[in-house]
Every structure is written in structure tokens, then in C-alpha cells.
Amino acid sequence: VVEVTILTPPKRLEVQRPEEYLEKIKIGRDGLIIRRGGASGLLLPQVPVEWKWNVKEFLEHTCQKAWLPKDCWKDLQTEIQRFSGIIFQEKEPNGEVVQEEID
């Protein structure tokens, strides 16, 4: 079974304090990209839903995906972007393709 996620253009999240990320990011809607220096990491919107993460855990795992310390999101020098995704999945191998909802 094949699944494809089409991503919207990412938008940088602007905050005055890192704690504001916890209010601006919505599980099930947002995917994340974290960048600092030459490092970057991306996690799709469905990942924290599948793993039952909260927003803090989602940020930490995205930092680790970039091979950065898990608390790198607390540093305002770290760039955090969010995006949405539209998921298409086969119902069965070589079968009908349907749009999936993130639960």
C-alpha cells in the first residue's frame, strides 16, 4: 500500500518566547521543519498523531530528526516552520486511491 503526502509551502513561526510554540502548533494539522546552522529535520503532520505525542514531544523529536539536541526549539536562533499536508493512500495494493484524514 502506497501513501503520499502533498505538503503546503512552509511558513516560519515567529515568537517572542519559545513557550509560544506550544500554543501555535496544532497536533494533527501541522507538520514541522526545524533548522539551525546546516542542520534540518522534518516530520509530517501525521507522525505525532500516530505516536500520540503532545506538542512539546513533537518539537523535541523534530529537533532530534535534525541531529540537534532535543531542546533546540527553546533557542530563538533555531528556525521553526510549519506546514500542512494532504494525504492520499491506496485502499489496497494497486487499488483505489483515497484522501485520508488525520485523526
N, CA and C of each residue as an Amber inpcrd file, in Angstrom:
protein
   309
   0.8520000  -1.1780000   0.0000000   0.0000000   0.0000000   0.0000000
   0.8950000   1.2380000   0.0000000   0.5910000   2.1730000  -0.9020000
   1.3740000   3.3980000  -1.0370000   0.6090000   4.5580000  -0.4080000
   1.3480000   5.4250000   0.3060000   0.7780000   6.6450000   0.8690000
   1.6400000   7.8160000   0.4280000   0.9980000   8.8900000  -0.0250000
   1.7000000  10.0930000  -0.4720000   1.1220000  11.2850000   0.2860000
   2.0050000  12.1420000   0.8050000   1.5640000  13.3650000   1.4730000
   2.0280000  14.5540000   0.6500000   1.0830000  15.3740000   0.2090000
   1.4010000  16.5980000  -0.5320000   1.4830000  17.7220000   0.4910000
   2.6290000  18.4250000   0.5060000   2.8790000  19.4480000   1.5130000
   2.5380000  20.8380000   1.0030000   1.9980000  21.6680000   1.8880000
   1.8030000  23.0780000   1.5710000   3.1400000  23.7920000   1.7760000
   3.3130000  24.9920000   1.2070000   4.5570000  25.7280000   1.4530000
   4.7170000  26.0120000   2.9550000   5.9260000  25.7920000   3.4970000
   6.1350000  26.0390000   4.9250000   6.1540000  27.5330000   5.2390000
   5.7090000  27.8550000   6.4640000   5.7210000  29.2370000   6.9460000
   6.4430000  29.2810000   8.2830000   7.3570000  30.2480000   8.4060000
   8.1180000  30.3910000   9.6440000   7.2020000  30.8370000  10.7850000
   7.3840000  30.2120000  11.9290000   6.6530000  30.6160000  13.1310000
   7.4630000  31.6910000  13.8480000   6.8560000  32.8340000  14.0750000
   7.5070000  33.9480000  14.7680000   7.0100000  33.9850000  16.2080000
   7.9340000  33.9740000  17.1570000   7.5810000  34.0480000  18.5780000
   8.5470000  34.9820000  19.3000000   8.1060000  35.5090000  20.4140000
   8.9670000  36.3040000  21.2980000   9.6340000  35.4050000  22.3390000
   8.9010000  34.3510000  22.7490000   9.3960000  33.3970000  23.7400000
   9.1360000  31.9810000  23.2220000  10.0690000  31.0520000  23.4320000
   9.8880000  29.6840000  22.9180000   8.5980000  29.0090000  23.3870000
   8.1260000  29.3350000  24.5810000   6.9090000  28.7080000  25.0980000
   5.7050000  28.9760000  24.1910000   5.7670000  30.0500000  23.4020000
   4.6650000  30.3840000  22.4980000   4.4630000  29.3150000  21.4170000
   5.5250000  28.5650000  21.0940000   5.3820000  27.4830000  20.1060000
   4.3280000  26.4730000  20.5600000   4.2510000  26.2440000  21.8680000
   3.3250000  25.2490000  22.4060000   1.8740000  25.6230000  22.1250000
   1.5980000  26.9170000  21.9660000   0.2450000  27.3880000  21.6550000
  -0.0070000  27.4860000  20.1490000   1.0470000  27.7240000  19.3720000
   0.8850000  27.9740000  17.9330000   0.8220000  26.7050000  17.0880000
   1.3620000  25.6050000  17.6020000   1.4270000  24.3510000  16.8420000
   0.2370000  23.4810000  17.2270000  -0.4330000  22.9300000  16.2190000
  -1.6060000  22.0730000  16.4670000  -1.3220000  20.6610000  15.9580000
  -1.4160000  19.7030000  16.8630000  -1.2300000  18.2930000  16.5070000
  -2.3520000  17.8780000  15.5570000  -1.9780000  17.1680000  14.4840000
  -2.9490000  16.7020000  13.5000000  -3.1410000  17.6560000  12.3430000
  -2.7150000  18.9040000  12.5070000  -2.8060000  19.8940000  11.4270000
  -1.4220000  20.2420000  10.8970000  -0.4650000  20.4460000  11.8080000
   0.8420000  20.9750000  11.4340000   1.9080000  19.8970000  11.3220000
   2.7220000  20.0190000  10.2850000   3.9910000  19.3330000  10.2020000
   5.0450000  20.3590000  10.5700000   6.2500000  19.9010000  10.9330000
   7.2940000  20.8260000  11.3610000   8.5880000  20.6290000  10.5950000
   9.2760000  21.7490000  10.3760000  10.6510000  21.7640000   9.8800000
  11.4450000  22.5790000  10.8860000  12.5510000  22.0280000  11.3510000
  13.4370000  22.7430000  12.2700000  14.7860000  22.8740000  11.5900000
  15.3440000  24.1150000  11.6320000  16.6450000  24.3960000  11.0110000
  17.5150000  25.1980000  11.9700000  18.7720000  24.7970000  12.0390000
  19.7730000  25.5970000  12.7470000  21.1200000  25.2650000  12.1380000
  21.8420000  26.3200000  11.7380000  23.1010000  26.0920000  11.0390000
  22.8210000  25.3220000   9.7620000  23.6000000  24.2950000   9.5020000
  23.3930000  23.4720000   8.3120000  22.4820000  22.2810000   8.5580000
  21.9290000  22.1710000   9.7650000  21.1010000  21.0170000  10.1220000
  19.6250000  21.3320000   9.9220000  18.8710000  20.3180000   9.4880000
  17.4210000  20.4820000   9.3810000  16.7400000  19.1280000   9.5580000
  15.5190000  19.1820000  10.0640000  14.7140000  17.9830000  10.2400000
  13.2620000  18.2890000   9.9410000  12.5470000  17.3090000   9.3970000
  11.1460000  17.4760000   9.0190000  10.3560000  16.2780000   9.5260000
   9.2000000  16.5500000  10.1200000   8.2530000  15.4910000  10.4750000
   6.8790000  15.8720000   9.9430000   6.2130000  14.9170000   9.3140000
   4.8940000  15.1290000   8.7090000   3.8120000  15.3040000   9.7820000
   2.6900000  15.9340000   9.4260000   1.6150000  16.1650000  10.4030000
   1.0680000  14.8900000  11.0460000   1.0940000  13.7740000  10.3320000
   0.5190000  12.5460000  10.8740000   1.4200000  11.8470000  11.8970000
   2.7090000  12.1980000  11.9300000   3.6490000  11.5000000  12.8170000
   3.2840000  11.6510000  14.2990000   3.0580000  12.8660000  14.8170000
   2.7250000  12.9510000  16.2500000   1.3820000  12.3110000  16.5960000
   0.4790000  12.2420000  15.6270000  -0.8110000  11.5790000  15.8580000
  -0.5770000  10.0770000  16.0110000   0.2150000   9.5030000  15.0950000
   0.4950000   8.0630000  15.1330000   1.2170000   7.6570000  16.4160000
   2.1130000   8.5320000  16.9110000   2.9130000   8.2170000  18.0970000
   2.3010000   8.7720000  19.3870000   1.1500000   9.4660000  19.2620000
   0.4500000  10.0360000  20.4230000   1.3290000  11.0120000  21.2130000
   2.0470000  11.8790000  20.4750000   2.8900000  12.9010000  21.0950000
   2.0890000  14.1600000  21.3640000   2.5090000  14.9040000  22.3940000
   1.9940000  16.2500000  22.5920000   2.8970000  17.2210000  21.8100000
   2.6140000  18.5130000  21.8650000   3.3670000  19.4820000  21.0600000
   4.8350000  19.5210000  21.4780000   5.1040000  19.4820000  22.7770000
   6.4980000  19.5130000  23.2530000   7.2740000  18.3050000  22.7220000
   6.6770000  17.1310000  22.7890000   7.3410000  15.9220000  22.2760000
   7.5580000  16.0200000  20.7680000   6.5930000  16.5830000  20.0470000
   6.7120000  16.7700000  18.5980000   7.9060000  17.6740000  18.2900000
   8.0350000  18.7790000  19.0180000   9.1770000  19.6810000  18.8350000
  10.4930000  18.9610000  19.1430000  10.5290000  18.2160000  20.2400000
  11.7510000  17.5040000  20.6320000  12.1670000  16.4790000  19.5780000
  11.2150000  15.7170000  19.0740000  11.5380000  14.6960000  18.0740000
  11.9610000  15.3240000  16.7420000  11.3910000  16.4800000  16.4060000
  11.8090000  17.1570000  15.1760000  13.2320000  17.6770000  15.3320000
  13.5780000  18.1820000  16.5150000  14.9700000  18.5830000  16.7860000
  15.9080000  17.3890000  16.6110000  15.5390000  16.2570000  17.1880000
  16.3810000  15.0630000  17.0880000  16.4880000  14.5720000  15.6520000
  15.4210000  14.7280000  14.8670000  15.4630000  14.3440000  13.4520000
  16.5290000  15.1500000  12.7110000  16.7610000  16.3960000  13.1780000
  17.7880000  17.2620000  12.5810000  19.1670000  16.9890000  13.1840000
  19.2840000  15.9900000  14.0340000  20.5260000  15.6710000  14.7340000
  20.9690000  16.8340000  15.6290000  19.9830000  17.5160000  16.2050000
  20.2270000  18.6020000  17.1480000  19.7460000  18.1540000  18.5270000
  20.1890000  18.8380000  19.5900000  19.6840000  18.4870000  20.9200000
  18.1600000  18.6240000  20.9760000  17.5130000  17.7670000  21.7530000
  16.0490000  17.7340000  21.7460000  15.4060000  19.0250000  22.2410000
  16.1610000  19.8520000  22.9560000  15.6050000  21.1250000  23.4210000
  16.0180000  22.3050000  22.5400000  16.5060000  22.0370000  21.3270000
  16.9570000  23.1170000  20.4300000  15.8280000  24.0820000  20.0960000
  14.5840000  23.6400000  20.2040000  13.4410000  24.5080000  19.8980000
  13.3220000  25.6650000  20.8840000  13.9660000  25.5560000  22.0340000
  13.9180000  26.6240000  23.0370000  14.8800000  27.7630000  22.7220000
  15.7720000  27.5620000  21.7570000  16.7480000  28.5750000  21.3390000
  16.1460000  29.3810000  20.1920000  16.0070000  30.6880000  20.3680000
  15.3860000  31.5220000  19.3350000  16.2280000  31.6220000  18.0660000
  17.4660000  31.1210000  18.0800000  18.2810000  31.0540000  16.8630000
  17.8490000  29.8830000  15.9760000  17.0750000  28.9730000  16.5370000
  16.5440000  27.8390000  15.7730000  15.3130000  28.3070000  15.0060000
  15.2940000  28.0390000  13.6920000  14.1430000  28.4060000  12.8590000
  13.1490000  27.2530000  12.8510000  11.8990000  27.5700000  13.1500000
  10.8420000  26.5610000  13.1420000   9.7770000  26.9940000  12.1480000
   9.4690000  26.0850000  11.2240000   8.4340000  26.3300000  10.2200000
   7.3570000  25.2640000  10.3660000   6.1300000  25.6400000  10.0060000
   5.0520000  24.6530000   9.9940000   4.4410000  24.5950000   8.5980000
   3.8210000  23.4650000   8.3220000   3.1480000  23.2450000   7.0420000
   2.0080000  22.2710000   7.2820000   1.1330000  22.1690000   6.3070000
   0.0430000  21.1880000   6.3540000   0.3000000  20.1290000   5.2900000
  -0.4570000  19.0670000   5.3370000  -0.3140000  18.0120000   4.3420000
  -1.6590000  17.4340000   3.9500000  -1.7540000  17.0400000   2.6950000
  -2.9230000  16.3200000   2.1920000  -2.4390000  14.9080000   1.8830000
  -3.0760000  13.9140000   2.4880000  -2.6120000  12.5260000   2.3950000
  -3.5010000  11.7400000   1.4360000  -2.8470000  11.0300000   0.5240000
  -3.5430000  10.1110000  -0.3740000  -2.9640000   8.7200000  -0.1440000
  -3.8480000   7.7100000  -0.0690000  -3.4100000   6.3490000   0.2190000
  -4.2280000   5.3500000  -0.5910000  -3.5400000   4.2850000  -1.0390000
  -4.2500000   3.1790000  -1.6890000  -5.0730000   2.4400000  -0.6430000
  -6.2630000   1.9990000  -1.0200000  -7.0730000   1.1640000  -0.1210000
  -6.4750000  -0.2360000  -0.0150000  -5.8930000  -0.6920000  -1.1270000
  -5.2260000  -1.9920000  -1.1950000  -4.1650000  -1.8630000  -2.2790000
  -3.1710000  -2.7740000  -2.3170000  -2.1360000  -2.6730000  -3.3490000
  -2.7450000  -2.5820000  -4.7500000  -2.3160000  -1.6000000  -5.5140000
  -2.7950000  -1.3300000  -6.8710000  -4.2930000  -1.0380000  -6.9150000
  -4.8520000  -0.6330000  -5.7860000  -6.2890000  -0.3780000  -5.7070000
  -6.6300000   1.0990000  -5.7830000  -7.8560000   1.3860000  -5.4270000
  -8.3730000   2.7540000  -5.4370000  -7.5600000   3.6350000  -4.4850000
  -7.3310000   4.8890000  -4.8990000  -6.6170000   5.8600000  -4.0700000
  -7.6450000   6.8080000  -3.4590000  -7.5350000   7.0090000  -2.1420000
  -8.4710000   7.8800000  -1.4330000  -7.7020000   8.9100000  -0.6110000
  -8.3670000  10.0340000  -0.3530000  -7.7760000  11.0420000   0.5190000
  -8.0310000  10.6330000   1.9620000  -6.9760000  10.6360000   2.7690000
  -7.0750000  10.2290000   4.1690000  -7.1760000  11.4550000   5.0670000
  -7.8640000  11.3060000   6.1740000  -7.9340000  12.3440000   7.2020000
  -6.9850000  11.9620000   8.3330000  -6.3610000  12.9660000   8.9450000
  -5.5080000  12.7130000  10.1040000  -6.4010000  12.7440000  11.3330000
  -6.4120000  11.6400000  12.0900000  -7.2720000  11.5630000  13.2870000
  -6.4660000  11.8570000  14.5280000
